[in-house]
Amino acid sequence: MMNLQGILSISGKPGLYKIIGQSRGGVLVNKIGESRKISIPGSARMSALEDIAIYTYDEEIPLKQVMFNIYNKEEGKATINHKVSQDELQDFFRSVLDEYDEQRVYASDIKKIVQWYNVLQANDLLILAEEEKEENIENA
């Protein structure tokens, strides 16, 4: 699975953000792909990618598993553009998570997931959790 720890989506702000610390009134973040630090107030609606799950007919699948499925399908490369048609997005998503609940997972959700995957891939932030554990053991 993928390690999505410390990566946020912030309501009303485009893109993804990486937590770099705490500030007096909230969280200090970097927009992924940029180096400028931004302070986000604690009242802002933030979603940690590691806490997001996708509805299937039987259960909820963690976003990190969906990202891992896309990573495997694309062999670690970028995937389709998030601006393709709704049908293309749904066909693609069905290929990586065939049992997703089409009534509760909207095209806009799929579009976000595809866009997030491409942002993380372009910035070398798609880290396999197992690889990271091995690196930590080697560096200890």
Buried (B, 14 or more C-beta within 10 A) or exposed (E): BBBBBBBBBBEEBEBBBBBEEEBEEBBBBBBBEEEEEBEBEEEEEBEBBBEBEBBBEEEEBBBBBBBBBBBEEBEEEEBBEBEEEEEEBBEBBEEBBEEBBEEEBEBEBBBBBBBBBBBBBEEEBBBBBEEEEEEEEEEE
